[in-house]
């Protein structure tokens, strides 16, 4: 036991390092908490807390290379440390239940404390649900279907419930049948639901051909509203839009802020985009950086006959980078085209409650111009996939410096990474109608469950200890 704490730090830290972050290996997350949980009951309280913090902070350093180049050091450290603090609180709850001989409060308390932390992110963070463990599970398709019922909180809860149950099984000779039954019921019912959903039981009839395109070399001209630059950037997309049209796409999505213009020149820019859409007989959804007072981050929807069917204004702006931009208010619903659909922009998809408004409108898909930061492309693509599963619709996302992707309501995705001097196009067909989901109807109904479970666990642990209740 002398170096058990070190083994726990390295074990949990390594599993969390590779099981979370920008490119997670999803099964490792299910195992990551176990070394610290097992050791925590054999260490003094303060030592157990320090071990938990060190282990999870070590795991979070997988984001260091992404955060420190773009954020002030103190802000980056805070982003790494907050999840470690939440993990400490979760371990403290687990340890208290275990030492009192109460495995169920230990297990439920551990999962609920962390999930309550994620609920706080969803409600109050300027980055929305960024940081939820649910996004690590996108490749586990039967598991991630659960977000269509509970949102991201349910997936995080299920994963950590499993981790804590396995830790209890390793620490004890046997677990009460009721504890095993609760865990198996939660796990197997979730997997069964996911399997049924993936089997196509809810599959709608009809398909829509769509495409997402990008050309990263055009970002070299970002911020320049000179007419000759605008014309050159629009022309540069000619080849890739033509390829999308030849692939049969009826709707083609271009990246966020792919061109910069001014209020005085907006009509001219719209006319150029209308000419591009008309020449290839497609509906274009194009991100436009409008320099004005204040600036605006727009997504224009342009029909083949030149009609401006929508001017959506980005609602969720990036703190700091988009200071000076006006904030949009209403979701981007395009109803005058065939098909009708929704439009959002990049960071909007980090906020489940905002995007749920599109689900209530029963749109078949979201067209999403976006701009990633190279390293975080896979993460933001996964976050977009989860929004589609939650609402029961497809996502067509075109990003600069990231992933160009199409995903269906089940999270099955086609994607290509963007390259600096090469146009990228992904084309495919998606369901013509949305698939109803419980999350769409009930919203974050699961949100109150983790905090309530924490309160019930604390109430149980504050009861007087009966003779023989404390674990030796």
C-alpha positions in Angstrom: 0.0 0.0 0.0 3.0 2.3 0.3 2.9 3.4 -3.3 -0.7 2.6 -4.1 -1.6 6.3 -4.3 1.0 6.7 -7.0 -0.3 3.7 -9.0 -3.8 5.2 -8.7 -2.7 8.6 -9.9 -0.8 7.1 -12.9 -3.6 4.6 -13.6 -6.5 7.0 -13.6 -4.5 9.8 -15.1 -3.3 7.7 -18.0 -6.8 6.2 -18.7 -8.4 9.7 -18.5 -5.7 11.2 -20.7 -6.4 8.7 -23.6 -10.1 8.3 -22.8 -11.1 12.0 -22.9 -10.0 15.1 -24.8 -10.0 15.8 -28.5 -9.5 12.3 -29.8 -10.7 9.9 -27.1 -10.5 6.1 -27.1 -14.0 5.7 -25.7 -13.8 2.4 -23.7 -11.0 3.8 -21.5 -13.2 6.4 -19.9 -15.4 3.6 -18.4 -12.3 2.3 -16.6 -10.5 5.6 -15.8 -12.0 6.4 -12.3 -11.5 2.9 -11.0 -7.9 3.0 -9.7 -8.6 6.2 -7.6 -11.9 4.9 -6.4 -10.4 1.6 -5.1 -7.5 3.3 -3.4 -9.5 6.3 -2.0 -11.1 4.2 0.8 -7.7 3.0 2.0 -6.2 6.5 2.3 -6.8 9.3 4.8 -9.4 11.8 3.5 -7.0 14.6 2.5 -4.6 12.2 0.8 -7.5 10.7 -1.1 -8.6 14.1 -2.3 -5.1 15.1 -3.4 -4.7 11.8 -5.2 -8.1 12.3 -7.0 -7.2 15.9 -8.0 -3.7 14.9 -9.3 -5.0 11.9 -11.3 -7.8 13.8 -13.1 -5.7 16.9 -13.6 -3.0 14.6 -15.2 -5.7 13.3 -17.5 -6.9 16.8 -18.5 -3.4 17.8 -19.6 -4.4 16.2 -23.0 -6.0 19.6 -23.7 -2.9 21.7 -22.7 -1.5 21.9 -26.2 -4.9 23.1 -27.4 -5.7 25.6 -24.7 -2.4 27.4 -23.8 -1.6 28.7 -27.3 -5.0 30.5 -27.5 -5.9 31.4 -23.9 -4.2 33.3 -21.1 -2.3 30.8 -18.9 -4.5 31.4 -15.8 -7.7 30.8 -17.9 -6.2 27.6 -19.4 -5.2 26.4 -16.0 -8.7 27.0 -14.6 -10.3 25.1 -17.5 -8.0 22.1 -16.6 -8.5 22.4 -12.9 -12.3 22.7 -12.6 -13.0 19.2 -13.8 -10.3 17.9 -11.4 -12.1 19.6 -8.5 -15.4 18.1 -9.6 -13.7 14.7 -9.7 -12.5 15.2 -6.1 -16.0 16.0 -5.0 -17.3 12.9 -6.7 -14.6 10.7 -5.1 -15.3 12.2 -1.6 -18.9 11.2 -2.0 -18.0 7.7 -3.1 -15.5 7.3 -0.2 -18.0 8.4 2.4 -20.6 5.9 1.2 -18.1 3.1 1.0 -16.7 3.7 4.5 -20.1 3.6 6.0 -20.9 0.3 4.3 -23.4 1.8 1.9 -22.5 0.8 -1.6 -25.6 2.2 -3.3 -25.1 5.8 -2.0 -21.4 5.5 -2.9 -22.1 4.5 -6.5 -25.0 6.8 -7.1 -23.3 9.7 -5.3 -20.2 9.4 -7.3 -22.0 9.5 -10.7 -24.5 12.2 -9.5 -21.9 14.7 -8.2 -20.0 14.7 -11.5 -23.2 14.9 -13.5 -24.4 17.8 -11.4 -21.1 19.5 -12.3 -22.0 19.0 -16.0 -25.4 20.3 -15.4 -23.8 23.5 -14.1 -21.8 23.7 -17.4 -24.9 23.3 -19.5 -26.7 26.0 -17.6 -24.0 28.6 -16.9 -20.8 28.1 -18.9 -20.1 30.5 -21.7 -18.9 27.4 -23.6 -22.1 25.4 -23.0 -21.8 21.7 -22.7 -18.1 21.7 -23.8 -16.5 19.3 -21.3 -19.2 16.8 -21.0 -17.9 13.2 -20.9 -20.8 12.2 -23.2 -18.9 13.4 -26.2 -16.2 10.8 -25.7 -18.8 8.1 -26.5 -19.9 9.1 -30.0 -18.2 6.1 -31.6 -20.1 3.8 -29.2 -23.3 4.2 -31.2 -25.6 2.0 -29.0 -24.5 4.0 -25.9 -24.7 7.5 -27.5 -28.4 6.9 -28.6 -29.3 7.6 -25.0 -28.9 11.3 -25.6 -32.2 11.2 -27.5 -33.8 10.4 -24.2 -31.8 12.2 -21.5 -29.4 14.5 -23.3 -25.7 14.4 -22.6 -26.2 14.1 -18.8 -27.6 10.6 -19.0 -24.6 9.3 -20.9 -22.1 10.7 -18.4 -24.2 9.3 -15.6 -24.3 5.8 -17.1 -20.6 5.7 -17.7 -19.7 6.8 -14.2 -22.3 4.6 -12.6 -20.6 1.7 -14.3 -17.1 2.8 -13.2 -18.2 3.1 -9.5 -20.0 -0.2 -9.6 -17.0 -2.0 -10.9 -14.8 -0.3 -8.3 -17.2 -1.5 -5.6 -17.1 -5.0 -7.0 -13.3 -4.9 -6.8 -13.3 -3.6 -3.3 -15.8 -6.0 -1.8 -16.2 -9.7 -1.8 -19.8 -9.3 -2.9 -22.3 -6.6 -3.8 -26.0 -6.7 -2.7 -28.3 -8.0 -5.4 -30.2 -4.8 -5.5 -27.1 -2.8 -6.3 -26.2 -5.1 -9.1 -29.8 -5.1 -10.4 -30.0 -1.3 -10.5 -26.7 -1.1 -12.5 -27.6 -3.9 -14.9 -31.0 -2.4 -15.5 -29.6 1.0 -16.3 -26.9 -0.4 -18.5 -28.8 -3.1 -20.4 -31.9 -1.0 -21.0 -29.8 1.8 -22.4 -27.9 -0.6 -24.7 -31.2 -2.3 -25.8 -32.7 1.0 -26.6 -29.7 2.0 -28.6 -29.7 -1.3 -30.6 -33.4 -0.9 -31.4 -32.9 2.7 -32.5 -30.0 1.7 -34.7 -31.9 -1.1 -36.3 -34.0 1.5 -38.1 -37.3 1.0 -36.3 -37.9 4.7 -36.5 -36.4 5.2 -40.0 -38.5 7.7 -42.0 -39.2 7.3 -45.8 -37.5 9.6 -48.3 -34.0 11.0 -48.6 -32.5 14.4 -49.3 -29.2 14.8 -51.2 -26.9 17.3 -49.5 -23.2 18.3 -49.4 -20.8 20.2 -47.2 -17.7 21.9 -48.8 -14.6 23.8 -47.6 -11.4 25.4 -49.0 -9.0 26.4 -46.2 -6.8 28.5 -48.4 -9.5 31.2 -48.6 -9.0 32.0 -44.9 -5.8 33.9 -46.0 -8.2 36.6 -47.1 -10.4 36.7 -44.0 -11.3 40.2 -42.9 -10.7 41.8 -46.3 -13.9 43.3 -47.8 -12.3 44.6 -51.0 -14.6 43.8 -53.9 -11.9 42.1 -55.9 -11.1 39.8 -52.9 -14.7 38.9 -52.4 -15.1 38.0 -56.0 -11.9 35.9 -56.0 -13.0 34.0 -52.8 -16.5 33.3 -54.3 -14.9 32.1 -57.6 -12.5 29.8 -55.7 -15.5 27.8 -54.5 -16.8 27.3 -58.1 -15.1 23.9 -58.6 -16.1 22.3 -55.3 -19.7 23.5 -55.5 -19.8 22.1 -59.1 -18.6 18.8 -57.7 -21.3 18.8 -55.1 -23.9 19.5 -57.7 -22.6 16.7 -59.9 -23.0 14.4 -56.9 -26.7 15.3 -56.8 -26.7 17.6 -53.9 -29.8 19.9 -53.6 -28.4 21.8 -50.6 -24.7 22.8 -50.3 -23.2 24.2 -47.1 -20.1 26.5 -47.1 -18.0 27.4 -44.1 -18.5 30.1 -41.5 -17.2 33.6 -42.5 -15.9 32.2 -45.7 -16.2 35.7 -47.2 -16.0 39.2 -45.6 -18.1 42.1 -46.8 -19.6 45.4 -45.6 -23.1 46.6 -45.2 -22.7 48.8 -48.3 -21.5 45.8 -50.4 -23.7 43.1 -49.0 -26.2 43.3 -51.9 -23.3 42.8 -54.4 -22.0 39.8 -52.4 -25.4 38.3 -52.2 -25.8 38.7 -56.0 -22.5 36.8 -56.5 -23.6 34.0 -54.3 -26.9 33.9 -56.0 -25.2 33.5 -59.4 -23.1 30.6 -58.0 -26.3 28.9 -56.6 -28.2 29.5 -59.9 -25.4 28.2 -62.1 -25.4 24.9 -60.3 -29.1 24.7 -59.4 -28.4 24.2 -55.7 -29.5 25.9 -52.4 -26.4 27.5 -50.9 -26.0 28.1 -47.2 -22.9 30.4 -46.9 -21.2 32.0 -43.9 -20.6 35.7 -44.3 -18.6 38.0 -42.1 -20.4 41.4 -42.2 -18.4 44.4 -41.1 -20.8 46.9 -39.7 -21.5 48.8 -36.5 -21.7 46.3 -34.8 -20.3 43.4 -36.9 -22.4 40.4 -37.7 -21.7 36.7 -38.2 -24.3 35.6 -40.8 -25.4 32.5 -42.6 -27.2 33.3 -45.8 -29.5 30.8 -47.5 -29.8 31.5 -51.2 -32.1 29.5 -53.6 -31.2 28.7 -57.3 -33.5 31.5 -58.5 -31.5 34.1 -56.4 -34.0 34.5 -53.6 -32.5 35.2 -50.1 -34.5 32.6 -48.2 -32.8 33.3 -44.8 -30.3 35.6 -43.0 -29.5 33.8 -39.8 -27.4 35.7 -37.2 -25.1 33.7 -34.9 -26.4 33.5 -31.3 -23.5 32.1 -29.4 -20.4 34.2 -30.0 -16.9 33.1 -29.0 -15.8 35.1 -25.9 -13.0 37.5 -26.8 -12.6 36.5 -30.5 -16.1 37.8 -31.4 -16.2 40.9 -29.2 -17.8 43.7 -31.2 -20.2 41.3 -32.9 -24.0 41.6 -32.5 -25.7 38.6 -30.9 -28.6 36.9 -32.8 -31.8 36.1 -31.1 -33.9 33.7 -33.1 -33.2 30.2 -34.5 -32.5 30.1 -38.2 -35.6 28.3 -39.7 -35.8 28.2 -43.5 -39.4 27.5 -44.5 -39.7 28.8 -48.0 -37.5 26.2 -49.7 -38.0 22.6 -50.6 -36.8 21.0 -48.4 -37.2 23.4 -45.4 -34.4 23.1 -42.8 -32.6 24.8 -39.9 -29.5 26.9 -40.0 -27.0 27.4 -37.1 -23.4 28.5 -36.9 -20.5 26.6 -35.3 -20.5 27.4 -31.5 -24.3 27.5 -31.5 -24.1 23.7 -31.4 -22.3 23.7 -28.0 -25.6 24.6 -26.4 -28.2 21.8 -26.3 -31.0 24.0 -25.0 -30.7 26.4 -27.8 -30.5 23.7 -30.5 -33.6 22.0 -29.1 -35.7 24.8 -30.5 -34.9 23.4 -34.0 -36.1 19.9 -32.9 -39.5 21.4 -31.8 -39.8 22.9 -35.4 -39.4 19.3 -36.8 -36.6 20.3 -39.3 -35.1 17.3 -41.1 -31.6 18.7 -40.9 -29.4 21.6 -39.7 -27.0 23.3 -42.1 -24.0 24.5 -40.1 -21.3 26.8 -41.4 -18.4 26.5 -39.0 -14.7 27.4 -38.3 -12.6 25.1 -36.1 -9.1 25.5 -34.7 -7.5 22.4 -36.4 -6.9 20.4 -33.3 -10.5 20.7 -32.0 -12.1 19.7 -35.3 -12.8 16.1 -34.2 -14.4 17.3 -30.9 -16.7 19.9 -32.5 -17.7 17.4 -35.1 -18.7 14.9 -32.4 -20.6 17.6 -30.5 -22.6 18.3 -33.7 -23.3 14.6 -34.1 -24.8 14.5 -30.5 -27.0 17.5 -31.2 -28.5 15.6 -34.2 -29.1 12.5 -32.1 -30.8 14.6 -29.4 -33.2 16.2 -31.8 -33.7 13.4 -34.3 -32.3 15.2 -37.3 -29.2 15.2 -39.5 -26.3 17.7 -39.4 -24.6 19.0 -42.5 -21.5 20.9 -41.2 -18.9 22.7 -43.3 -15.9 23.9 -41.3 -12.7 25.8 -42.1 -9.6 24.2 -40.5 -11.5 21.1 -39.1 -13.9 18.5 -40.4 -16.4 18.7 -43.1 -19.1 16.2 -42.2 -22.6 14.8 -42.6 -24.3 12.8 -39.8 -27.7 11.3 -39.6 -30.1 11.2 -36.7 -28.4 8.1 -35.3 -24.9 9.6 -35.3 -23.6 7.7 -38.3 -21.1 10.1 -39.9 -19.3 10.8 -43.2 -16.4 13.2 -42.8 -13.2 14.5 -44.3 -10.5 16.6 -42.7 -9.9 20.0 -44.4 -6.5 20.7 -46.0 -4.8 24.1 -46.4 -4.7 24.2 -50.2 -7.2 21.6 -51.3 -11.0 21.9 -51.6 -12.9 19.3 -49.6 -16.4 18.0 -50.3 -18.6 15.4 -48.5 -21.9 14.5 -50.2 -24.6 12.0 -49.2 -28.3 11.5 -48.6 -30.1 12.1 -45.3 -33.6 11.3 -44.0 -36.2 13.7 -45.4 -38.0 14.0 -42.1 -37.0 14.3 -38.5 -37.3 11.4 -36.0 -39.2 12.2 -32.8 -37.2 11.9 -29.6 -38.1 12.2 -25.9 -35.4 14.8 -25.5 -37.1 16.9 -28.1 -40.4 16.7 -26.3 -39.3 16.8 -22.6 -36.0 18.7 -22.8 -33.6 18.4 -19.9 -36.0 16.4 -17.7 -33.0 14.3 -16.5 -31.2 17.5 -15.2 -32.8 17.6 -11.7 -32.1 13.8 -11.1 -28.3 14.0 -10.3 -28.6 17.0 -7.8 -31.6 15.3 -6.1 -29.6 12.0 -5.9 -26.7 13.9 -4.3 -29.0 15.3 -1.7 -30.6 11.9 -0.9 -27.1 10.3 -0.7 -25.9 13.0 1.7 -29.1 12.6 3.8 -28.5 8.9 4.0 -24.8 9.4 5.0 -25.7 11.8 7.7 -27.8 9.2 9.5 -26.3 7.8 12.7 -24.1 4.8 12.0 -25.6 1.6 13.3 -23.5 -1.1 14.9 -21.5 -3.0 12.4 -22.2 -0.6 9.6 -18.7 0.8 9.1 -16.4 -1.1 6.8 -13.3 -2.5 8.5 
